[in-house]
Amino acid sequence: MSAMIEGQFISPNKINAGMPILQVEEEASISPYEFMPTWFFYAPVVVQSLLLGLRHGDVCLPLIANPSIKLSGMVGESKTEILDLAGPIAKQWIEPFITLTKNQDDTAIQLENALHAMDAAKLSFPIVAKPDLGCRGVGVKLLKSQAQLLDYIQNFPYSARFLLQRKAPYQAEAGVFYVRYPGNEQGEIISITLKYTPSVVGDGVHSLKELIERCPRAGQLTHLYFPRHTSKLDWVPEAGVEFPLAFAGSHSRGSIFRNGNQYITQALTRKLDEILKDVDGYYYGRLDIKFADIESFMAGEKFSILEMNGASSEATHIWDRNTKLSEIFSTLLKQYRILFEIGALHKKRGLKSPTIRSLLTAWREEKALTERYPSTD
């Protein structure tokens, strides 16, 4: 059984294998808040942060919540450096990857070097390419051939690093927000977001462009999907052929987010305790995870970690179309209260907060770099 083109449901058997069945209603399939500007949601967070800064005598406490990560992962953090914090236990749960730097060498030579590095790490196509620095799925691509890897290298900015990571053996994906206070043996999962890959199903009659326009949700996001599939918009998929519209698990890139907090279990929480206590200095953030099926995931089994994000992470279940505006605000405010509390505990242990200036410098550097990345799949 496959996803219906009229948007009744997405089956858990193909592109979103292992996921709970997603109901896609005909009406109001996009949250009225989902694509509003970031400043609207973070204005109350800034006000609260200033007040918490006054209370604690340090507005920069969030920048030491994860002391082993640059600026705690608020901005400018390296994916490689975070993943490299993992010890032998944690590494078993992280999808293997290599990190390369675009240099001035001929791109054919850089391709050859990349292939040798992949071979040494036992990585093969298809493989996921992503910038080492950046968020919200920017520059993420699924590469299926040497030609596509060469194209990625050619379009990547000089002196910037990128990862080549094994494509997870699972289709289902979730964002799991985890926090643990310093000195505590056990942490807490405060959010699970189920990430669905949007797709349409061919009928042998309509073109891809028409199928996208006919879909209740995708038809409202043609500005995201049309540019990504320009060369295929006139293609008419055969009946029953399911075509994914996005690859990167980011709602800003077109993925569908649903609240999965009902799937938080003690078994999964304790498994993440075991893993993340083996990641030096990691106390707060969101894990991007692929898993086999929801039942195994709840049991803390059959999953792999793609990325570990730090202080700027969101509990992304708030972008579920059914989330009320009041819950979006209350969730974000709660996150930052926790962030300040963890930072305050670290400061009591002698850690010194970075400056606002260092934060702004890192933000400018990241913004300038991400504008030069290849387009996102």
Secondary structure, 3 states (H helix, E strand, C coil): CCCCCCCCEECCCCCCCCCCCEECCCCCCCCCCCCCCHHHHHHHHHHHHHHHHHHHCCCCHHHHCCCCCHHHHCCCCCHHHHHCCECHHHHCCECCEEEEECCCCCHHHHHHHHHHHHHHCCCCCCEEEEECCCCCCCCCEEECCHHHHHHHHHHCCCCCEEEEEECCCCCEEEEEEEECCCCCCCCEEEEEEEEECCEEECCCCCCHHHHHHHCCCHHHCHHHHCHHHHHHCCCCCCCCCEEECCCCCCHHHCCEEEECHHHCCHHHHHHHHHHHCCECCCCEEEEEEEECCHHHHHCCCCEEEEEECCCCCCCHHHHCCCCCHHHHHHHHHHHHHHHHHHHHHHHHCCCCCCCHHHHHHHHHHHHHHHCCCCCCC
